[in-house]
C-alpha cells in the first residue's frame, strides 16, 4: 500500500528532474553555439588581418 501511495509523487519528481535536465541541456547547447560564433568571428578577423593586410602593403610599396 505504501508503494501505491508513493508512486504519483515519485513520478512527479522524476518529471521535474527530466525537465531540469532538458533545460540545462538546451542552455548548454545555446552557450556552445554562441561561443562557436564568437570563435568563428575571431578566426575570420585573424584571417582578414594576416592575409589581406600584407597583400595591401605589398601593393602600395
mmCIF file of the N, C-alpha and C atoms, coordinates in Angstrom:
data_MODEL
# 
_entry.id   MODEL 
# 
loop_
_atom_site.group_PDB 
_atom_site.id 
_atom_site.type_symbol 
_atom_site.label_atom_id 
_atom_site.label_alt_id 
_atom_site.label_comp_id 
_atom_site.label_asym_id 
_atom_site.label_entity_id 
_atom_site.label_seq_id 
_atom_site.pdbx_PDB_ins_code 
_atom_site.Cartn_x 
_atom_site.Cartn_y 
_atom_site.Cartn_z 
_atom_site.occupancy 
_atom_site.B_iso_or_equiv 
_atom_site.pdbx_formal_charge 
_atom_site.auth_seq_id 
_atom_site.auth_comp_id 
_atom_site.auth_asym_id 
_atom_site.auth_atom_id 
_atom_site.pdbx_PDB_model_num 
ATOM 1   N N  . UNK A 1 1  ? 0.833  -1.204 0.000   1.00 0.00 ? 1  UNK A N  1 
ATOM 2   C CA . UNK A 1 1  ? 0.000  0.000  0.000   1.00 0.00 ? 1  UNK A CA 1 
ATOM 3   C C  . UNK A 1 1  ? 0.871  1.258  0.000   1.00 0.00 ? 1  UNK A C  1 
ATOM 4   N N  . UNK A 1 2  ? 1.967  1.219  0.703   1.00 0.00 ? 2  UNK A N  1 
ATOM 5   C CA . UNK A 1 2  ? 2.816  2.415  0.766   1.00 0.00 ? 2  UNK A CA 1 
ATOM 6   C C  . UNK A 1 2  ? 3.431  2.723  -0.606  1.00 0.00 ? 2  UNK A C  1 
ATOM 7   N N  . UNK A 1 3  ? 3.761  1.672  -1.361  1.00 0.00 ? 3  UNK A N  1 
ATOM 8   C CA . UNK A 1 3  ? 4.316  1.911  -2.693  1.00 0.00 ? 3  UNK A CA 1 
ATOM 9   C C  . UNK A 1 3  ? 3.287  2.564  -3.609  1.00 0.00 ? 3  UNK A C  1 
ATOM 10  N N  . UNK A 1 4  ? 2.037  2.154  -3.473  1.00 0.00 ? 4  UNK A N  1 
ATOM 11  C CA . UNK A 1 4  ? 0.984  2.746  -4.302  1.00 0.00 ? 4  UNK A CA 1 
ATOM 12  C C  . UNK A 1 4  ? 0.805  4.217  -3.954  1.00 0.00 ? 4  UNK A C  1 
ATOM 13  N N  . UNK A 1 5  ? 0.929  4.561  -2.682  1.00 0.00 ? 5  UNK A N  1 
ATOM 14  C CA . UNK A 1 5  ? 0.790  5.958  -2.281  1.00 0.00 ? 5  UNK A CA 1 
ATOM 15  C C  . UNK A 1 5  ? 1.983  6.793  -2.746  1.00 0.00 ? 5  UNK A C  1 
ATOM 16  N N  . UNK A 1 6  ? 3.166  6.219  -2.773  1.00 0.00 ? 6  UNK A N  1 
ATOM 17  C CA . UNK A 1 6  ? 4.355  6.969  -3.164  1.00 0.00 ? 6  UNK A CA 1 
ATOM 18  C C  . UNK A 1 6  ? 4.477  7.132  -4.676  1.00 0.00 ? 6  UNK A C  1 
ATOM 19  N N  . UNK A 1 7  ? 3.811  6.273  -5.416  1.00 0.00 ? 7  UNK A N  1 
ATOM 20  C CA . UNK A 1 7  ? 4.031  6.244  -6.866  1.00 0.00 ? 7  UNK A CA 1 
ATOM 21  C C  . UNK A 1 7  ? 3.779  7.588  -7.565  1.00 0.00 ? 7  UNK A C  1 
ATOM 22  N N  . UNK A 1 8  ? 2.644  8.268  -7.317  1.00 0.00 ? 8  UNK A N  1 
ATOM 23  C CA . UNK A 1 8  ? 2.424  9.537  -8.036  1.00 0.00 ? 8  UNK A CA 1 
ATOM 24  C C  . UNK A 1 8  ? 3.485  10.590 -7.709  1.00 0.00 ? 8  UNK A C  1 
ATOM 25  N N  . UNK A 1 9  ? 3.876  10.714 -6.454  1.00 0.00 ? 9  UNK A N  1 
ATOM 26  C CA . UNK A 1 9  ? 4.863  11.732 -6.108  1.00 0.00 ? 9  UNK A CA 1 
ATOM 27  C C  . UNK A 1 9  ? 6.222  11.388 -6.713  1.00 0.00 ? 9  UNK A C  1 
ATOM 28  N N  . UNK A 1 10 ? 6.546  10.088 -6.786  1.00 0.00 ? 10 UNK A N  1 
ATOM 29  C CA . UNK A 1 10 ? 7.816  9.687  -7.394  1.00 0.00 ? 10 UNK A CA 1 
ATOM 30  C C  . UNK A 1 10 ? 7.826  10.024 -8.886  1.00 0.00 ? 10 UNK A C  1 
ATOM 31  N N  . UNK A 1 11 ? 6.702  9.769  -9.564  1.00 0.00 ? 11 UNK A N  1 
ATOM 32  C CA . UNK A 1 11 ? 6.605  10.086 -10.996 1.00 0.00 ? 11 UNK A CA 1 
ATOM 33  C C  . UNK A 1 11 ? 6.720  11.591 -11.199 1.00 0.00 ? 11 UNK A C  1 
ATOM 34  N N  . UNK A 1 12 ? 6.075  12.360 -10.321 1.00 0.00 ? 12 UNK A N  1 
ATOM 35  C CA . UNK A 1 12 ? 6.128  13.814 -10.446 1.00 0.00 ? 12 UNK A CA 1 
ATOM 36  C C  . UNK A 1 12 ? 7.559  14.313 -10.260 1.00 0.00 ? 12 UNK A C  1 
ATOM 37  N N  . UNK A 1 13 ? 8.257  13.771 -9.280  1.00 0.00 ? 13 UNK A N  1 
ATOM 38  C CA . UNK A 1 13 ? 9.639  14.178 -9.040  1.00 0.00 ? 13 UNK A CA 1 
ATOM 39  C C  . UNK A 1 13 ? 10.520 13.817 -10.234 1.00 0.00 ? 13 UNK A C  1 
ATOM 40  N N  . UNK A 1 14 ? 10.307 12.650 -10.815 1.00 0.00 ? 14 UNK A N  1 
ATOM 41  C CA . UNK A 1 14 ? 11.105 12.270 -11.978 1.00 0.00 ? 14 UNK A CA 1 
ATOM 42  C C  . UNK A 1 14 ? 10.821 13.202 -13.159 1.00 0.00 ? 14 UNK A C  1 
ATOM 43  N N  . UNK A 1 15 ? 9.569  13.617 -13.323 1.00 0.00 ? 15 UNK A N  1 
ATOM 44  C CA . UNK A 1 15 ? 9.233  14.535 -14.418 1.00 0.00 ? 15 UNK A CA 1 
ATOM 45  C C  . UNK A 1 15 ? 9.923  15.877 -14.235 1.00 0.00 ? 15 UNK A C  1 
ATOM 46  N N  . UNK A 1 16 ? 9.926  16.400 -13.010 1.00 0.00 ? 16 UNK A N  1 
ATOM 47  C CA . UNK A 1 16 ? 10.599 17.670 -12.743 1.00 0.00 ? 16 UNK A CA 1 
ATOM 48  C C  . UNK A 1 16 ? 12.094 17.533 -13.020 1.00 0.00 ? 16 UNK A C  1 
ATOM 49  N N  . UNK A 1 17 ? 12.679 16.437 -12.595 1.00 0.00 ? 17 UNK A N  1 
ATOM 50  C CA . UNK A 1 17 ? 14.101 16.191 -12.813 1.00 0.00 ? 17 UNK A CA 1 
ATOM 51  C C  . UNK A 1 17 ? 14.403 16.154 -14.309 1.00 0.00 ? 17 UNK A C  1 
ATOM 52  N N  . UNK A 1 18 ? 13.539 15.504 -15.061 1.00 0.00 ? 18 UNK A N  1 
ATOM 53  C CA . UNK A 1 18 ? 13.736 15.406 -16.511 1.00 0.00 ? 18 UNK A CA 1 
ATOM 54  C C  . UNK A 1 18 ? 13.639 16.781 -17.168 1.00 0.00 ? 18 UNK A C  1 
ATOM 55  N N  . UNK A 1 19 ? 12.673 17.588 -16.720 1.00 0.00 ? 19 UNK A N  1 
ATOM 56  C CA . UNK A 1 19 ? 12.532 18.930 -17.301 1.00 0.00 ? 19 UNK A CA 1 
ATOM 57  C C  . UNK A 1 19 ? 13.762 19.779 -17.006 1.00 0.00 ? 19 UNK A C  1 
ATOM 58  N N  . UNK A 1 20 ? 14.300 19.668 -15.798 1.00 0.00 ? 20 UNK A N  1 
ATOM 59  C CA . UNK A 1 20 ? 15.504 20.427 -15.463 1.00 0.00 ? 20 UNK A CA 1 
ATOM 60  C C  . UNK A 1 20 ? 16.684 19.961 -16.308 1.00 0.00 ? 20 UNK A C  1 
ATOM 61  N N  . UNK A 1 21 ? 16.802 18.654 -16.497 1.00 0.00 ? 21 UNK A N  1 
ATOM 62  C CA . UNK A 1 21 ? 17.882 18.141 -17.344 1.00 0.00 ? 21 UNK A CA 1 
ATOM 63  C C  . UNK A 1 21 ? 17.747 18.675 -18.769 1.00 0.00 ? 21 UNK A C  1 
ATOM 64  N N  . UNK A 1 22 ? 16.523 18.693 -19.289 1.00 0.00 ? 22 UNK A N  1 
ATOM 65  C CA . UNK A 1 22 ? 16.306 19.186 -20.649 1.00 0.00 ? 22 UNK A CA 1 
ATOM 66  C C  . UNK A 1 22 ? 16.647 20.673 -20.730 1.00 0.00 ? 22 UNK A C  1 
ATOM 67  N N  . UNK A 1 23 ? 16.276 21.446 -19.706 1.00 0.00 ? 23 UNK A N  1 
ATOM 68  C CA . UNK A 1 23 ? 16.576 22.880 -19.707 1.00 0.00 ? 23 UNK A CA 1 
ATOM 69  C C  . UNK A 1 23 ? 18.085 23.105 -19.679 1.00 0.00 ? 23 UNK A C  1 
ATOM 70  N N  . UNK A 1 24 ? 18.778 22.366 -18.819 1.00 0.00 ? 24 UNK A N  1 
ATOM 71  C CA . UNK A 1 24 ? 20.227 22.523 -18.741 1.00 0.00 ? 24 UNK A CA 1 
ATOM 72  C C  . UNK A 1 24 ? 20.888 22.130 -20.051 1.00 0.00 ? 24 UNK A C  1 
ATOM 73  N N  . UNK A 1 25 ? 20.391 21.096 -20.680 1.00 0.00 ? 25 UNK A N  1 
ATOM 74  C CA . UNK A 1 25 ? 20.957 20.662 -21.955 1.00 0.00 ? 25 UNK A CA 1 
ATOM 75  C C  . UNK A 1 25 ? 20.761 21.738 -23.024 1.00 0.00 ? 25 UNK A C  1 
ATOM 76  N N  . UNK A 1 26 ? 19.547 22.299 -23.098 1.00 0.00 ? 26 UNK A N  1 
ATOM 77  C CA . UNK A 1 26 ? 19.291 23.346 -24.093 1.00 0.00 ? 26 UNK A CA 1 
ATOM 78  C C  . UNK A 1 26 ? 20.154 24.565 -23.831 1.00 0.00 ? 26 UNK A C  1 
ATOM 79  N N  . UNK A 1 27 ? 20.294 24.945 -22.569 1.00 0.00 ? 27 UNK A N  1 
ATOM 80  C CA . UNK A 1 27 ? 21.108 26.105 -22.231 1.00 0.00 ? 27 UNK A CA 1 
ATOM 81  C C  . UNK A 1 27 ? 22.558 25.859 -22.623 1.00 0.00 ? 27 UNK A C  1 
ATOM 82  N N  . UNK A 1 28 ? 23.037 24.647 -22.388 1.00 0.00 ? 28 UNK A N  1 
ATOM 83  C CA . UNK A 1 28 ? 24.408 24.313 -22.764 1.00 0.00 ? 28 UNK A CA 1 
ATOM 84  C C  . UNK A 1 28 ? 24.616 24.376 -24.261 1.00 0.00 ? 28 UNK A C  1 
ATOM 85  N N  . UNK A 1 29 ? 23.634 23.909 -25.013 1.00 0.00 ? 29 UNK A N  1 
ATOM 86  C CA . UNK A 1 29 ? 23.754 23.947 -26.472 1.00 0.00 ? 29 UNK A CA 1 
ATOM 87  C C  . UNK A 1 29 ? 23.784 25.390 -26.949 1.00 0.00 ? 29 UNK A C  1 
ATOM 88  N N  . UNK A 1 30 ? 22.943 26.258 -26.355 1.00 0.00 ? 30 UNK A N  1 
ATOM 89  C CA . UNK A 1 30 ? 22.925 27.660 -26.777 1.00 0.00 ? 30 UNK A CA 1 
ATOM 90  C C  . UNK A 1 30 ? 24.250 28.341 -26.478 1.00 0.00 ? 30 UNK A C  1 
ATOM 91  N N  . UNK A 1 31 ? 24.811 28.117 -25.294 1.00 0.00 ? 31 UNK A N  1 
ATOM 92  C CA . UNK A 1 31 ? 26.075 28.777 -24.968 1.00 0.00 ? 31 UNK A CA 1 
ATOM 93  C C  . UNK A 1 31 ? 27.192 28.247 -25.851 1.00 0.00 ? 31 UNK A C  1 
ATOM 94  N N  . UNK A 1 32 ? 27.180 26.951 -26.162 1.00 0.00 ? 32 UNK A N  1 
ATOM 95  C CA . UNK A 1 32 ? 28.192 26.406 -27.065 1.00 0.00 ? 32 UNK A CA 1 
ATOM 96  C C  . UNK A 1 32 ? 28.075 27.037 -28.448 1.00 0.00 ? 32 UNK A C  1 
ATOM 97  N N  . UNK A 1 33 ? 26.847 27.229 -28.919 1.00 0.00 ? 33 UNK A N  1 
ATOM 98  C CA . UNK A 1 33 ? 26.657 27.828 -30.241 1.00 0.00 ? 33 UNK A CA 1 
ATOM 99  C C  . UNK A 1 33 ? 27.159 29.266 -30.254 1.00 0.00 ? 33 UNK A C  1 
ATOM 100 N N  . UNK A 1 34 ? 26.908 30.011 -29.172 1.00 0.00 ? 34 UNK A N  1 
ATOM 101 C CA . UNK A 1 34 ? 27.391 31.392 -29.108 1.00 0.00 ? 34 UNK A CA 1 
ATOM 102 C C  . UNK A 1 34 ? 28.903 31.435 -29.077 1.00 0.00 ? 34 UNK A C  1 
ATOM 103 N N  . UNK A 1 35 ? 29.528 30.545 -28.316 1.00 0.00 ? 35 UNK A N  1 
ATOM 104 C CA . UNK A 1 35 ? 30.987 30.504 -28.271 1.00 0.00 ? 35 UNK A CA 1 
ATOM 105 C C  . UNK A 1 35 ? 31.552 30.146 -29.634 1.00 0.00 ? 35 UNK A C  1 
ATOM 106 N N  . UNK A 1 36 ? 30.884 29.252 -30.332 1.00 0.00 ? 36 UNK A N  1 
ATOM 107 C CA . UNK A 1 36 ? 31.347 28.869 -31.660 1.00 0.00 ? 36 UNK A CA 1 
ATOM 108 C C  . UNK A 1 36 ? 31.253 30.051 -32.617 1.00 0.00 ? 36 UNK A C  1 
ATOM 109 N N  . UNK A 1 37 ? 30.175 30.827 -32.530 1.00 0.00 ? 37 UNK A N  1 
ATOM 110 C CA . UNK A 1 37 ? 30.042 32.016 -33.370 1.00 0.00 ? 37 UNK A CA 1 
ATOM 111 C C  . UNK A 1 37 ? 31.166 33.001 -33.078 1.00 0.00 ? 37 UNK A C  1 
ATOM 112 N N  . UNK A 1 38 ? 31.433 33.242 -31.790 1.00 0.00 ? 38 UNK A N  1 
ATOM 113 C CA . UNK A 1 38 ? 32.472 34.198 -31.416 1.00 0.00 ? 38 UNK A CA 1 
ATOM 114 C C  . UNK A 1 38 ? 33.833 33.720 -31.898 1.00 0.00 ? 38 UNK A C  1 
ATOM 115 N N  . UNK A 1 39 ? 34.131 32.432 -31.717 1.00 0.00 ? 39 UNK A N  1 
ATOM 116 C CA . UNK A 1 39 ? 35.433 31.925 -32.138 1.00 0.00 ? 39 UNK A CA 1 
ATOM 117 C C  . UNK A 1 39 ? 35.552 31.955 -33.660 1.00 0.00 ? 39 UNK A C  1 
ATOM 118 N N  . UNK A 1 40 ? 34.445 31.727 -34.375 1.00 0.00 ? 40 UNK A N  1 
ATOM 119 C CA . UNK A 1 40 ? 34.489 31.831 -35.832 1.00 0.00 ? 40 UNK A CA 1 
ATOM 120 C C  . UNK A 1 40 ? 34.747 33.263 -36.265 1.00 0.00 ? 40 UNK A C  1 
ATOM 121 N N  . UNK A 1 41 ? 34.144 34.231 -35.580 1.00 0.00 ? 41 UNK A N  1 
ATOM 122 C CA . UNK A 1 41 ? 34.381 35.635 -35.912 1.00 0.00 ? 41 UNK A CA 1 
ATOM 123 C C  . UNK A 1 41 ? 35.839 36.002 -35.666 1.00 0.00 ? 41 UNK A C  1 
ATOM 124 N N  . UNK A 1 42 ? 36.390 35.561 -34.536 1.00 0.00 ? 42 UNK A N  1 
ATOM 125 C CA . UNK A 1 42 ? 37.791 35.853 -34.236 1.00 0.00 ? 42 UNK A CA 1 
ATOM 126 C C  . UNK A 1 42 ? 38.687 35.245 -35.308 1.00 0.00 ? 42 UNK A C  1 
ATOM 127 N N  . UNK A 1 43 ? 38.383 34.025 -35.713 1.00 0.00 ? 43 UNK A N  1 
ATOM 128 C CA . UNK A 1 43 ? 39.180 33.349 -36.730 1.00 0.00 ? 43 UNK A CA 1 
ATOM 129 C C  . UNK A 1 43 ? 39.095 34.089 -38.062 1.00 0.00 ? 43 UNK A C  1 
ATOM 130 N N  . UNK A 1 44 ? 37.898 34.575 -38.415 1.00 0.00 ? 44 UNK A N  1 
ATOM 131 C CA . UNK A 1 44 ? 37.758 35.298 -39.679 1.00 0.00 ? 44 UNK A CA 1 
ATOM 132 C C  . UNK A 1 44 ? 38.502 36.626 -39.640 1.00 0.00 ? 44 UNK A C  1 
ATOM 133 N N  . UNK A 1 45 ? 38.441 37.334 -38.511 1.00 0.00 ? 45 UNK A N  1 
ATOM 134 C CA . UNK A 1 45 ? 39.194 38.579 -38.406 1.00 0.00 ? 45 UNK A CA 1 
ATOM 135 C C  . UNK A 1 45 ? 40.693 38.317 -38.452 1.00 0.00 ? 45 UNK A C  1 
ATOM 136 N N  . UNK A 1 46 ? 41.121 37.225 -37.830 1.00 0.00 ? 46 UNK A N  1 
ATOM 137 C CA . UNK A 1 46 ? 42.527 36.819 -37.878 1.00 0.00 ? 46 UNK A CA 1 
ATOM 138 C C  . UNK A 1 46 ? 42.961 36.600 -39.327 1.00 0.00 ? 46 UNK A C  1 
ATOM 139 N N  . UNK A 1 47 ? 42.138 35.877 -40.091 1.00 0.00 ? 47 UNK A N  1 
ATOM 140 C CA . UNK A 1 47 ? 42.465 35.646 -41.498 1.00 0.00 ? 47 UNK A CA 1 
ATOM 141 C C  . UNK A 1 47 ? 42.466 36.954 -42.280 1.00 0.00 ? 47 UNK A C  1 
ATOM 142 N N  . UNK A 1 48 ? 41.504 37.818 -41.994 1.00 0.00 ? 48 UNK A N  1 
ATOM 143 C CA . UNK A 1 48 ? 41.418 39.090 -42.705 1.00 0.00 ? 48 UNK A CA 1 
ATOM 144 C C  . UNK A 1 48 ? 42.678 39.915 -42.484 1.00 0.00 ? 48 UNK A C  1 
ATOM 145 N N  . UNK A 1 49 ? 43.123 39.995 -41.229 1.00 0.00 ? 49 UNK A N  1 
ATOM 146 C CA . UNK A 1 49 ? 44.293 40.811 -40.909 1.00 0.00 ? 49 UNK A CA 1 
ATOM 147 C C  . UNK A 1 49 ? 45.558 40.203 -41.493 1.00 0.00 ? 49 UNK A C  1 
ATOM 148 N N  . UNK A 1 50 ? 45.738 38.900 -41.330 1.00 0.00 ? 50 UNK A N  1 
ATOM 149 C CA . UNK A 1 50 ? 47.021 38.298 -41.692 1.00 0.00 ? 50 UNK A CA 1 
ATOM 150 C C  . UNK A 1 50 ? 47.116 37.909 -43.154 1.00 0.00 ? 50 UNK A C  1 
ATOM 151 N N  . UNK A 1 51 ? 46.005 37.846 -43.878 1.00 0.00 ? 51 UNK A N  1 
ATOM 152 C CA . UNK A 1 51 ? 46.073 37.540 -45.302 1.00 0.00 ? 51 UNK A CA 1 
ATOM 153 C C  . UNK A 1 51 ? 45.836 38.779 -46.159 1.00 0.00 ? 51 UNK A C  1 
ATOM 154 N N  . UNK A 1 52 ? 44.957 39.646 -45.724 1.00 0.00 ? 52 UNK A N  1 
ATOM 155 C CA . UNK A 1 52 ? 44.581 40.792 -46.550 1.00 0.00 ? 52 UNK A CA 1 
ATOM 156 C C  . UNK A 1 52 ? 45.587 41.933 -46.412 1.00 0.00 ? 52 UNK A C  1 
ATOM 157 N N  . UNK A 1 53 ? 45.998 42.249 -45.188 1.00 0.00 ? 53 UNK A N  1 
ATOM 158 C CA . UNK A 1 53 ? 46.862 43.406 -44.985 1.00 0.00 ? 53 UNK A CA 1 
ATOM 159 C C  . UNK A 1 53 ? 48.242 43.260 -45.617 1.00 0.00 ? 53 UNK A C  1 
ATOM 160 N N  . UNK A 1 54 ? 48.923 42.117 -45.563 1.00 0.00 ? 54 UNK A N  1 
ATOM 161 C CA . UNK A 1 54 ? 50.218 42.029 -46.256 1.00 0.00 ? 54 UNK A CA 1 
ATOM 162 C C  . UNK A 1 54 ? 50.089 42.241 -47.762 1.00 0.00 ? 54 UNK A C  1 
ATOM 163 N N  . UNK A 1 55 ? 48.994 41.756 -48.369 1.00 0.00 ? 55 UNK A N  1 
ATOM 164 C CA . UNK A 1 55 ? 48.782 41.998 -49.790 1.00 0.00 ? 55 UNK A CA 1 
ATOM 165 C C  . UNK A 1 55 ? 48.565 43.472 -50.070 1.00 0.00 ? 55 UNK A C  1 
ATOM 166 N N  . UNK A 1 56 ? 47.831 44.143 -49.201 1.00 0.00 ? 56 UNK A N  1 
ATOM 167 C CA . UNK A 1 56 ? 47.608 45.581 -49.328 1.00 0.00 ? 56 UNK A CA 1 
ATOM 168 C C  . UNK A 1 56 ? 48.935 46.325 -49.199 1.00 0.00 ? 56 UNK A C  1 
ATOM 169 N N  . UNK A 1 57 ? 49.743 45.897 -48.243 1.00 0.00 ? 57 UNK A N  1 
ATOM 170 C CA . UNK A 1 57 ? 51.040 46.525 -48.002 1.00 0.00 ? 57 UNK A CA 1 
ATOM 171 C C  . UNK A 1 57 ? 51.941 46.348 -49.222 1.00 0.00 ? 57 UNK A C  1 
ATOM 172 N N  . UNK A 1 58 ? 51.946 45.165 -49.810 1.00 0.00 ? 58 UNK A N  1 
ATOM 173 C CA . UNK A 1 58 ? 52.798 44.900 -50.969 1.00 0.00 ? 58 UNK A CA 1 
ATOM 174 C C  . UNK A 1 58 ? 52.331 45.692 -52.191 1.00 0.00 ? 58 UNK A C  1 
ATOM 175 N N  . UNK A 1 59 ? 51.026 45.919 -52.292 1.00 0.00 ? 59 UNK A N  1 
ATOM 176 C CA . UNK A 1 59 ? 50.536 46.617 -53.477 1.00 0.00 ? 59 UNK A CA 1 
ATOM 177 C C  . UNK A 1 59 ? 50.882 48.108 -53.422 1.00 0.00 ? 59 UNK A C  1 
ATOM 178 N N  . UNK A 1 60 ? 51.089 48.659 -52.235 1.00 0.00 ? 60 UNK A N  1 
ATOM 179 C CA . UNK A 1 60 ? 51.399 50.081 -52.119 1.00 0.00 ? 60 UNK A CA 1 
ATOM 180 C C  . UNK A 1 60 ? 52.889 50.359 -52.198 1.00 0.00 ? 60 UNK A C  1 
ATOM 181 N N  . UNK A 1 61 ? 53.712 49.457 -51.653 1.00 0.00 ? 61 UNK A N  1 
ATOM 182 C CA . UNK A 1 61 ? 55.155 49.760 -51.570 1.00 0.00 ? 61 UNK A CA 1 
ATOM 183 C C  . UNK A 1 61 ? 55.929 48.861 -52.503 1.00 0.00 ? 61 UNK A C  1 
# 
